Amino acid sequence: MFDFVSDTSKRVLKTLFILCLAAFAAGFLFVPRYGHIVMAKNMPSYALGIVIGYVLCAARFLLLERALNKSMDMEKESASSYVRLQYMMRYFLAAVILIVVAVTDVASLLGAVLPLLLLQPAVYIVGLKEKKKMEK
């Protein structure tokens, strides 16, 4: 089904999913008591925010991989322009979705932003696992 996705990307997305589940579990501790402080009305809106954020983050990550792979076959100038355009499109997509989440108040904005922040730790975790695997 996802033949165009590299094994490393699959591991990153799986790790991100696990981190999102941990963030969801942590929500059980904080949202009922401190929901008004962290912009989460209730657990369903927080959970929906996490789902929206994960889907957005996964889409941006896969679009990044696709853009980088496609740019490898281009000349330097056109590849640079293509990657820059793709970069702007990914951020525009994120901005539009996060603005819609914030304005409609259907899902928690914190829940939607959290997976975007968890991508970097997911990449580091996968990188450390790969490094340990190569050292063996």
Buried (B, 14 or more C-beta within 10 A) or exposed (E): EEEEBEEEBEBBBEBBBEBBEEBBEEBEEBBEEEBEEBBBEEBEBBBBBBBBBBEBBBBBBBBBBBBEEEBEEEEEEEBEEBBEEBEEEBEEBBEEBBEEBBEEEEBBBBBBBBBBEBBEEBBEBBEEEEEEEEEE
